[in-house]
Amino acid sequence: MAVCIKVNGEERSFDGDVVTPLLDVLRNSFFLTGAKDVCREGFCGACMVHVDGVAVISCLTPVGLVDAKSVLTIEGLGDEGDLVPLQRALEEGDAVQCGMCFPGIVMSLTNLLAQQPLATRDDIKRGLCGNVCRCTGYERIVDAALTLARNERHADV
């Protein structure tokens, strides 16, 4: 059975086993390598993507569950010449580390800030609880996201 998915706005299909992890389909069939293959157990967050606007761990999500749904990966957010505000804030805040966990962190924060644009420091920390990063103490990441949320607060005034 072919699984039809809209990935980053483009209709795609996968003709394979419906229990294949979404991560494998993204990386090996669609050649989108932004979601990282790290733990395969759902605790590191490096493979985070959005399915119909909800952050999900792609290493544990069977591709059959995303049939007829929309998937957004880090590649679909923005690129070097056209970063989304969160990516720009992280870059300007010098928050980017080695890059292994970072796509998942960006996807988690994107999901959080879409739901809570006026997020507090505690909200942001809770939003990152599913992401493991061994390179940083998270403070620059939290500070950058908080700066973006504060800018949203001032924009609403």
C-alpha positions in Angstrom: 0.0 0.0 0.0 1.4 3.4 -1.0 1.5 6.0 1.8 0.8 9.5 0.5 2.3 12.4 2.5 2.7 16.1 1.9 6.3 16.8 3.0 7.4 20.4 3.2 4.5 21.3 1.0 5.3 18.7 -1.7 3.1 15.6 -2.3 5.3 12.5 -1.9 4.5 8.8 -1.7 6.2 5.8 -0.1 5.5 2.3 -1.4 6.8 0.1 1.4 6.0 -1.4 4.7 3.6 0.9 6.7 5.4 0.2 9.9 8.7 1.6 8.6 9.7 4.5 10.9 8.9 7.9 9.4 12.5 8.9 10.1 13.8 6.2 7.7 11.4 7.2 5.0 12.4 10.9 5.3 16.1 10.1 5.3 16.4 7.1 3.0 13.5 7.5 0.5 13.0 11.3 0.4 16.7 12.2 1.1 15.8 14.7 3.8 18.5 14.3 6.4 17.8 17.1 8.7 16.0 14.9 11.2 18.8 12.9 12.8 19.1 9.2 13.5 20.5 9.2 17.1 18.8 7.1 19.7 16.0 5.2 18.0 14.2 5.1 21.3 12.4 8.4 21.4 14.2 10.1 24.2 16.7 12.4 22.4 14.4 14.5 20.2 17.0 14.8 17.4 14.5 13.3 14.9 11.6 15.7 15.7 9.3 16.7 12.9 5.8 18.2 12.7 2.8 16.2 11.6 -0.2 18.3 10.9 1.3 21.0 13.1 2.2 18.7 16.1 5.7 17.9 17.1 6.4 14.1 16.8 9.4 11.8 17.3 9.9 10.4 13.8 12.0 7.4 14.8 9.0 5.9 16.7 6.2 7.0 14.2 5.2 4.4 11.7 4.9 6.0 8.3 1.4 4.5 7.9 0.2 6.8 10.7 1.0 9.9 8.6 -0.8 8.8 5.4 -2.7 11.8 4.0 -1.1 14.1 6.5 1.3 17.0 6.2 4.9 16.6 7.5 7.2 19.5 8.1 10.9 18.9 8.5 13.7 21.3 9.4 14.4 21.6 5.6 10.9 23.0 5.2 11.3 25.8 7.7 13.8 28.1 6.0 17.2 28.0 4.4 20.4 30.0 4.8 19.1 32.9 2.7 15.6 32.9 4.2 15.7 31.9 7.9 12.5 32.0 9.9 12.6 34.3 13.0 13.5 31.5 15.4 16.4 30.3 13.3 17.6 33.9 13.0 17.3 34.4 16.8 19.3 31.2 17.5 22.0 32.3 15.0 22.2 35.8 16.4 22.3 34.4 20.0 25.2 32.2 19.1 23.1 29.2 20.3 24.0 26.7 17.5 26.3 23.9 18.6 27.5 20.8 16.7 24.3 20.3 14.7 23.4 16.8 15.7 20.5 17.7 18.1 19.8 21.1 16.7 17.2 20.4 14.0 15.1 18.6 16.7 15.6 21.6 19.1 14.5 24.0 16.4 11.4 21.9 15.5 10.5 21.6 19.2 10.8 25.3 19.8 8.9 26.1 16.5 6.1 24.0 17.8 6.1 25.6 21.2 6.2 29.2 19.9 3.4 28.5 17.5 1.3 27.4 20.4 2.6 29.9 22.9 4.1 32.9 21.1 4.5 34.7 24.5 6.3 31.8 26.1 8.2 32.4 29.4 11.6 31.0 30.3 10.0 28.2 32.1 7.7 27.4 29.2 10.7 27.2 26.9 12.6 25.0 29.2 9.6 22.7 29.5 9.3 22.8 25.7 12.9 21.5 25.4 12.5 18.7 27.9 12.4 16.1 25.1 15.6 17.3 23.5 19.0 16.0 24.6 22.1 18.2 23.8 25.5 17.2 25.1 27.3 20.3 23.7 25.5 23.1 25.7 23.8 23.9 28.9 20.8 25.1 26.9 21.0 28.6 28.3 21.9 30.3 24.9 19.1 28.3 23.3 16.6 29.3 25.9 17.8 32.9 25.9 17.4 33.2 22.1 13.9 31.7 22.2 13.0 34.0 25.1 14.2 37.0 23.1 12.0 36.1 20.2 9.0 35.6 22.6 9.7 39.0 24.3 9.8 40.6 20.8 6.4 39.1 20.2 5.1 40.6 23.5 6.3 44.1 22.4 4.8 43.6 18.9 1.4 43.0 20.5 1.5 46.2 22.5 
